[in-house]
Amino acid sequence: MTNSVPDRSRSGVASGVVAKAGVANAVGAYGERLAARYLTEAGMAILDRNWRCDEGEIDIVAMDDTCLVIVEVKTRRSLMFGSPVEAVTAVKAARLRRLAGCWMTDHRSLVASVADVRIDVIGILRPPRGPAQIEHLVAVAA
């Protein structure tokens, strides 16, 4: 009988954990790139991506004419746990509203041209075969 010890990277984290996190990060990064391109093609200007503060992170900040749009991007490889947009709960929407205020405080020079603020959710389903499917929910939380 042999005991198996998890292969560890230099950081001391088991490589299986790193591999899973790496795949999840890659899927999320892919979804955010696709969402940014989708929004740009829809005529929005991307102001910020992956903006962070002590309260959390905003995936994409965009301008839709004079409306500041805070965008949460959820990417999934299957519907096993529901559609990607279903992952945005009321708690997450409330956090996004707080983050919108934080972003506006940090970017006062841009806020002068903002007439309205809304929160959108973009769900991306990336199946094993075929093109990605994009679902864009506009103004999910006021």
N, C-alpha and C positions, 0 to 999 in steps of 0.2 A: 504494500500500500504506500502510495506517495502522497505527500501533502502538497497541494498547489498553493503557491503564493502569488497574489496578483502582481502582474508586471507593473512597475512604478516608473513614472517619468522622473525627470530631475526635480520637479516640484514636489515629489512625494505623493502625488495623486495617482490613484490606480488608473492605468491607461484606458480601461473600459469606460470609466466615468468620463474621462477626457474625450474619448471618441464620441460618446453619446452627446455630450455638451457641444462638441464641435459640429456635429450634424445639425443639432437644433439651432445653433448660432448661424450656420450656413443657410439653413432654410429661412430663418428670420431675416437675415441680411438680403437674401434673394428677394423675398417678399417686399422688403422696404425699397429696394432698387426698382422693382417692378411698379410699386405704388407711386413712387416719385415720378417715374416716366409717364405713368397713366395720368397723374395730376397735371404734369407739364403739357402733355398733349391735349388735355381738357382746357388749357388756357390759364392755369394757375401758375403763380411764381413761387418757387420753393425758397423760403427764407432761411430755414434751419433744418438740420437732420440730427437725430439722436442727441437732442439738447438735454443736459442733465443739471439737476440741482439737488439739494438735500431732500426735497419732497419726492423726487422720482425722475422719470424720463419721458420726454415727448418724442415720438418717433419722427414725425414730420410737422413742420410749421410752414404754412403756405398762405398766400394772399389770393383771394378770389375776388377780383376787382377791389372793393374797399372793405371786404370782409376778411378778418384774420381767421384762418382755419387751422385748428389743432387736429391732427390726424393720428389715430391709433391704427396700427397695421397688425393684423393677426394672420399668420400664414400656417397652413396645415397641409400635411401630405395625404390625409384621408378624412373621411367624415365619421370615423369611429367614435370620436368624442363630441360630435355635433359639428355644425358649420363654424368656420372661423369667427364670424361676427358674434356668435353666441357666447364667446369667451369674454366679451366686454360686459361686465356686470354693472349694476348701479353704483357699487363701491368704486369700481374703476372709473366710471364716468365722473363721479364726484372728485376723484383724484385729478382727473384731466382738467376739470374746471379750476381747481386750485393751481395746477401747473400752468394753465393759461395765464392766470394772474401773475405768477412768478416770472414767466417769460416776458410778459408785457412790462413788468417793473425793470427787468434787466435790459430791455430794448426800448427804452422811452423814446428815442429818436424816431423809431419806426411806428410807434403807437399813434402819433399825431394824424396819420393818414387812415387810421382804422375807424370805420363807422360801425362795425358790428363784429361779433366773435361767435364762432360756432365750432362744434366738435363733430367731426366725421369719423366713421370707422370704415376701413377698407379691409375686407376679408379676401384672402387669396388661397385658393385650393390648388395645390401643385400635385396632381396625380402622377403615378409612376409613368404613365404614357399620355401623350397628347399635351395640348397647350394648357397653361395655367388659366384658371377661371377667376375673374375679379368681380367682387360684389362691393359696391360703394354705397354706404348709408350716409345720407346727408343730414346734418343737424340732429344727431341722436340725443344730445343733451344740451339744454339751454343754460 
